[in-house]
Amino acid sequence: MSWPAALGVRPLETREAYDALEAYGAEYGREPLLLLMHASVPETLRADLLHLIRVNFMPGDNDLSLEADVLLAPLTTALGGGYYRIDAQVRWHALTLLRSMYRGDARSRQVRVAELLWRHLDQLTTHGAAEGDPALAEYIEVQRWVALATLQPEA
């Protein structure tokens, strides 16, 4: 089964994921690919988090369609209730590209995105956003573990 047919049916294999990322970049362009690379730090996405990532890491680009290009991309699966997930292998390759592209930065770009994720989750918790919403509570818990795995891998 080719990678387009496999999307959403099964996780892509390594070569399929690489081909899918390459095709995405060719079809959508550099900016959506950059946003997708940054959005690969969290394990699951919501539109509000993707917006924060775009505003903080692509501040000169005010094109809101970039966010739609990521959320509605063939590489992203809608989980329902406003939650999205990038294919696991695509996510792994996108993180590798992110680390490679910004390897000269004093602070890792992946760490900076994880810090933003952590602050975002703190805000959601502080404002009681998850009260009465078990899906959001689970999302926050999972994302905290994802952020910690990047910020404190030894822990």
C-alpha positions in Angstrom: 0.0 0.0 0.0 1.4 3.4 -1.0 1.8 6.1 1.7 -1.2 8.2 0.5 -3.5 5.1 0.8 -1.9 4.2 4.2 -2.5 7.5 5.9 -4.9 7.2 8.7 -5.1 3.4 8.2 -1.7 2.4 9.7 1.4 4.3 10.8 3.6 5.0 7.8 6.9 3.1 7.4 10.1 5.1 7.5 10.5 5.6 3.7 6.8 6.3 3.3 7.0 9.0 5.9 10.0 10.6 4.3 8.3 10.6 0.9 5.2 12.0 2.5 7.1 14.9 4.1 8.9 15.6 0.8 5.6 15.6 -1.1 4.0 17.9 1.5 6.8 20.4 1.2 6.7 20.3 -2.6 2.9 20.8 -2.7 2.3 23.3 0.2 5.7 25.1 0.3 8.3 26.0 2.8 6.3 27.9 5.4 3.7 25.2 6.0 6.5 22.6 6.2 8.3 24.8 8.8 5.1 25.1 10.8 4.5 21.3 10.6 8.1 20.7 11.8 7.5 22.9 14.8 4.1 21.4 15.4 5.7 18.0 15.6 7.0 18.6 19.1 3.6 18.1 20.8 2.2 14.6 20.5 -1.3 15.9 19.7 -2.4 19.2 18.3 -5.3 21.6 18.9 -5.9 24.7 16.8 -5.1 27.0 19.7 -1.7 25.4 20.3 -0.8 25.4 16.6 -1.7 29.1 16.5 0.6 29.8 19.4 3.4 27.9 17.7 3.0 29.9 14.5 2.8 33.2 16.3 5.9 32.5 18.4 8.1 30.7 15.8 7.0 32.3 12.6 6.2 35.8 13.8 6.7 37.5 10.4 4.2 35.3 8.7 0.6 36.4 9.4 -1.0 33.9 6.9 -3.6 32.0 9.0 -4.0 29.6 6.1 -0.7 28.0 7.2 -2.5 26.6 10.3 -5.2 25.1 8.1 -2.5 23.7 5.8 -1.1 21.8 8.8 -4.4 20.7 10.5 -6.0 19.6 7.2 -2.9 18.1 5.7 -3.0 14.6 4.5 -0.2 13.9 7.0 -2.5 14.9 9.9 -5.4 12.8 11.2 -8.4 14.5 12.8 -9.1 12.6 16.1 -12.4 14.4 16.7 -13.3 17.1 19.2 -10.7 19.5 17.8 -7.7 17.2 18.3 -5.3 16.3 15.6 -2.3 14.0 15.3 0.6 14.0 12.8 1.5 10.5 11.7 4.1 9.1 14.1 6.8 8.4 11.5 6.2 11.8 9.8 6.4 13.4 13.2 9.8 11.7 13.9 11.2 12.8 10.6 9.8 16.4 11.0 11.5 16.6 14.5 14.8 15.4 12.9 14.5 18.1 10.2 13.7 20.7 12.9 16.8 19.8 15.0 19.0 19.8 11.8 17.6 23.1 10.5 18.2 24.9 13.8 21.3 23.0 15.0 23.3 26.3 15.1 21.0 28.0 17.6 22.2 28.5 21.1 19.1 26.8 22.5 17.5 23.9 20.7 14.4 24.8 18.7 12.7 21.7 20.0 13.3 22.7 23.6 12.0 26.2 22.9 8.7 24.7 21.4 8.5 22.4 24.4 8.8 25.3 26.8 6.0 27.1 24.9 3.9 23.9 25.2 4.6 23.8 29.0 3.6 27.4 29.5 0.4 26.9 27.4 -0.5 23.8 29.5 0.1 25.8 32.7 -2.3 28.5 31.4 -5.0 26.0 30.5 -4.6 24.5 34.0 -4.5 27.8 35.8 -7.7 29.0 34.1 -9.5 25.7 34.8 -10.1 24.9 31.2 -10.1 21.2 31.8 -12.8 21.2 34.5 -15.6 19.1 33.3 -13.8 18.2 30.1 -12.1 14.8 30.4 -10.7 14.9 26.9 -8.9 18.2 27.6 -7.7 16.9 31.0 -6.1 13.8 29.3 -4.7 16.0 26.5 -3.0 18.3 29.1 -1.6 15.3 31.0 -0.2 13.6 27.9 1.3 16.9 26.6 3.0 17.5 30.0 4.8 14.2 29.6 5.8 15.1 26.0 7.1 18.4 27.2 9.0 16.9 30.1 10.6 14.3 27.8 12.1 17.1 25.8 12.9 19.5 28.7 14.2 16.9 31.2 15.0 13.7 29.3 17.0 12.3 32.1 13.9 12.4 34.4 
